[in-house]
Amino acid sequence: MIAFVLKGRDNNFPPLPKGCPIKPCFYHDISVEIPPTQRLIVRALLGLWIYTICLITYNLITAIAGAIVAGTKHDSGYLVTMGFAIAYFVLFIPASLVCWYIPVYRAYRSDSSLGYMWFFFVFCFQIIVYGFNCIGFPKTGACGFWNGAIVFDEATAVGAMFIICAILWALGIPVGVFLFQRVHRFYRSSGASLQKAQQEAYAAAASNKTLQNAGKKAVYTAATNKTVQQGVATGIKNAAQSAVTQQN
């Protein structure tokens, strides 16, 4: 029924400006696609994803401020931190969307065991990232307590930005753990299982045209190689028989 209702609707998520060369990658409407009893948890997951991308952005701004302060002290460590923060901004925002929010959204939408399993695996890594960035090891791109304490002695305002960033990273840990537990509780009560996830993976692989073409090509190549080998063996055998006949 949902597939029929959504037929013909254009992709609308993530919401991007009309002039942006990158277009929305899929259709997203919690009030239409998600069952009423699960809309609150999905909205909470969406809120955490928005919180994460805003935090990554603030982490970049803080790293730039730290690099400016470090420039006056001829300290290259914060320049390295800024470089990694830029990389995090470019890579982690789309990665968080594609690797854990979209999978869990689709899992709730279509009751996909495979989607839940993928979310559990990736989201554990996301929680670890919250903790790692909260610490703020120098030269890692994370603005946390460690490098915040160092820069605090040189510039109080920038040091405060680092500490605030660290606190925001720390807040992501309990929220992430809570939402992970809520999703896992629903996963167990919905009848989803690892066996179903494996069956979905096999079905997806069987229906994937790229994999089908690759399999056909592999079978064809193997059959061709076998035919060639048989032809070579037959040729060698005939040549040997001819040589024996000539000697006789």
Salt bridges, closest charged atoms under 4 A:
GLU33 OE2 - ARG109 NH1 3.36
